[in-house]
Structures are given as structure tokens and as C-alpha cells.
């Protein structure tokens, strides 16, 4: 079983959820607006993913643009970035799939097939 973190109104999240269902992959569903990831979860997921921390930011979101984070992130420590991500689920790139030993950020079907399939 994996943890699927989503924003239910997001069309990419809907496609990803449908894909998981079609593949028969069992998941626990978590609405990012109702239960935002904590700083500790984000740090753990980031380390497990092997991705740059900036990949965890929803760069196409309104809040990201309003806060001018494109220019601000480079001057922030990882701890400050975790705190910021934990402050509002709409800053977090989604969907996220968290398994025991892997984390997928954003839905790319080929990558998900390779790593979950």
C-alpha cells in the first residue's frame, strides 16, 4: 500500500488516481488541503526521493507566484523551505506517491509505470 497525497480538484491528480486504480495499486488517499504534510514528513520524503528540494514546490500555483518564490528559494535554507511547504498544501507539488522506499512527485505515467508497475 502506498500513500497518495492529492488535491481532489486537480485534474492531474484525478488522472493519477485513475491510473493507480487501473494498475490495481492499493493506496491510502490524503487530501493535501485537509492534511498538509508536516516539516518532518517533507524532509523524510525529500531525502527518500533523491530529488532537488525545489521539485517539491508547485511552481505553477498562484501562491508560488504571489510569494515570488522563484527568486526567493535560492536564498532559503532547506529548513526554511520545509517550513514554508508545511505552511500551505497548495505550495506542494502534487500528486505525491509515497511508498516504503520511494517517493514520486508529480504524475508522469512512464516514470510511475517503471517505479510502481
C-alpha positions, -999 to +999 in steps of 0.1 A: +000+000+000+012+035-009+002+069+004-014+091-024-013+128-015-035+149-037-057+179-042-090+164-053-099+193-077-066+189-096-070+172-130-035+157-129-043+142-095-075+127-109-056+112-138-030+098-114-056+083-091-074+067-121-040+052-132-034+038-097-069+022-098-063+007-133-030-008-122-046-023-091-023-004-068-038+000-034-034+034-018-043+055+012-058+088-001-049+121+016-063+155+007-034+179+009-056+208+018-071+190+048-039+173+060-009+192+048+024+173+051+045+183+082+080+196+080+093+162+092+073+143+066+085+166+038+121+162+050+118+124+050+101+123+016+127+147+001+156+126+013+139+094+002+131+108-033+167+119-042+152+149-060+162+185-055+140+202-029+127+227-054+109+198-072+085+197-042+072+232-049+041+237-070+057+262-094+026+266-114+004+275-085-009+310-077+005+311-042+040+303-055+038+332-079+022+356-054+050+349-030+077+354-057+093+321-046+111+316-079+135+343-068+134+337-030+140+299-028+177+302-037+183+323-006+164+300+018+178+271+038+163+237+034+147+240+069+131+273+058+118+256+027+104+227+046+087+251+070+072+271+040+059+239+023+044+227+055+026+260+060+002+256+030-006+224+010-011+245-022+026+252-023+034+215-026+037+198-060+012+170-064+003+143-066+028+126-044+031+089-040+050+077-010+060+040-007+082+024+018+113+031-002+104+056-028+087+090-034+072+102-067+065+139-072+040+149-099+024+124-123+045+111-152+029+079-164+061+063-178+080+070-145+052+057-124+049+025-146+086+019-142+088+026-105+054+013-093+044-011-120 
